[in-house]
Amino acid sequence: MNKTGALVLSCVVIGAVLLLGYDYTSAQPQADALASKIGVVSIRIVFRDCKANAAYRQKVLAEQGLKNAEMEALQKEIDAQQAGLKALKPGSPDYMKQYEQLLNKQAKYEATKQFLNQQRTLRDQRWTEELYKEILRITKELAKKKGLIMVLEVAEPEFPLANADELMMALQTHKVLYSDGCVDLTAEVVAELDKIQSQFKP
């Protein structure tokens, strides 16, 4: 290769390097600017840290403790009647009377247990919906104030997972794998919820 050809080749290589460098440096600010327009919120952390949810859980646990004590007392009565039944002659009037009482208490125990489970499920659902609606409202307001174009929910799985069902749930719900540079609104959402804690009725 003559000197002229080598000179031309060198110029082409240097130009390509400079062009690639320019593309990288110009793309980086654009990427940073885009990231600054996207927000993220961890719903799990909001539920965990906000005062309203902590108060609700405390109240539920206290009520559940009382109900559990009542159920334990009823179970002791059932156990005592079962033990007393063994001392009676099967088929006798006393036996049949106590046997009927035993069946009634067992039926009451099972019905109460089923009712309490259903009541707790429906109550938790209502509470979760109410709190989640407020989280969405607050998130939208914060996003508008900050000029964000999008807010994503970040749900980091907590490893190790307990079973295959939790693994499948994580695979289905863990959509944001990386969010460095995005605006994290989580702490601000918690703070705004704490300001209106008195409005919630656990």
N, C-alpha and C positions, 0 to 999 in steps of 0.2 A: 504494500500500500504506500502510495506516495505521500508527501507531506500535506498536500492539499486535501487528499481524502481523509487523512488522520485528523486534520483540523476540523473538517466538516463533521466527522463522527463525534469528535469531542464536544462540539457545539450542540449537537443533537442530544447527547447524553446529559449534558449540563442543563439544557432546556427542559428535558423530561423530569429531571430531579427537581428543578425549581418549580415546575408545574405541579408535580405531585405534592411538594411541600406546601404550595399555595392552597391546593385543594384541601389538604388536611387542616391547615390553620384556619381556613375560611369555614370549613365544615364544623370545626370544634365549637366556635361561638354559636353557630346555628343550633347545634345539638344542645348546648347549655341553655340557650334561650328557650328551646322547646321544652326541655325538662322543667324549667322554672315556671312554665305555664300549666304543668300537670301536678295535681295534688294526690296525696295518699292518706288513707285513714285505716287504722286497725280497729275494726268493730269489737274484736275480742278484748283488746286492751281497754277500750272505752267502757264496755260492760264491766270489766274487772275493776277499774279504778274509780268510776264515778260514784259519788256519795249516795245518790238515789238508789242505785242497785245494791249497794252495801247495806243500806237501811232495809230494803225489801228482803234481802236474804236473811238478815238478822231476825226480822219479824217472823218470817216463814219458819225458820229453825226453832224459834221459841214456841210457836203454835204447834209445830210438829212434835216437839218434845212433850207437850201436854197431851196431845192425841195419842202418842205412843204409850204414855203412862196409863191412859184409860184403856187402851187395847191390852196392855200387859195385865192390868187388873182383871179384865174380862177373861183373859186366857187362864189366869190363876183360878177363877171361879169354875171354868170349864174343866180344868185339871182336877179340882177338888170334887166336882160332881162325878167325874169319870171314876175316881178312886172310890167314892162312896157307893157308886152303883155296883161295884164288885162285891160289896158286903151284903147286898140285898138279894133275895131269892128271885131269879128271873121269872117274869110273868105275874108276880105278886102286885097288888095295887100300889104299894109303896115304890116298887121297882118301876112300874109303868109311869107313875107320876114323875119320878125323878128323871126317868129316861126322856119324857116329853120336855121337861125343863132343860135338859142337856141339849136336846136337838134345837130347841128355840134359841139357846145361847150360842150354839155353834153357828146357826143360821144368821143371827145378829152379828156375830164376829165377822163372818165372811162378807156380809152385806156392807157393814161399816168399813171394812178394809177396802173393798172395791170402790165404795163411795169416796173415801178419802184419797185414794190414788187418782180417781178421775177428777176430783175437785182440785187437787194439786196440779195436775197436768193442764187443766183449763185455765187455772189462775196464772200459772207460769206463762202460758201462751199469751194471755191477755196482757200481762205485764211486759213481756218481751216485745210485743207489737207496739205497745204504747211508747216504750222507751226507744225503740228503733225508729219510729216515726219522728220523734224529736231529734234523734241523731241525724236523720236525713235532712230535716229542716235546717238545723244548725250548720251542717256541712254545706248545704247550698248557699246559705247566707255568707259564710266565711269565704267560699270559693268566689262568689260575686265580688266581695270586697277586695279580694286579692287579685282579681282579674284572671282567675284560672279558667282554662277551657275544658278541663276534665278532672274528675277525682276518682281514683281507683281504690278499691278495698284491698288491703294487704293482710293476708291471713297466713302467717308463718306456722307451719306444722311444728309440734313439739315432739321431737324424737327422744327416745324410741316410742313408736306408736304401740298401743296396747294389743291390737289385733288386726286381722286382715280387713275388717269392715272400716276401721279408722284409716287404714292405708288407702283404701278405695275412696273414702270421703275426702282425704287430703288431695289425692290425684284429681278429683273432680272439682274441688273448690279452690285449690292453690293455683291461681292464674297469673298473678304478678310475681315473677321470679326474681326480678331485679328492679330497683327503683331509686338508685343513687342519683341525687340531683333534683329529685322531685320534692315538692313542698309537703312536708308531713304536718297534717292538721290535727293529728290524734290528741295531743295535749290540749290544744285550744278547744276542741270539741268537748273534752272532759271538763275543762274550766267553765264553759258556757252551760253545760248541764248542771254543774254544781251551783251556779247562780240561781237556777230555777228549781232547785231540789224541793222546795216547799210546795210546788205545784203538783208534785206526784203524790198519789194516794196508794201506798202499798196495800 
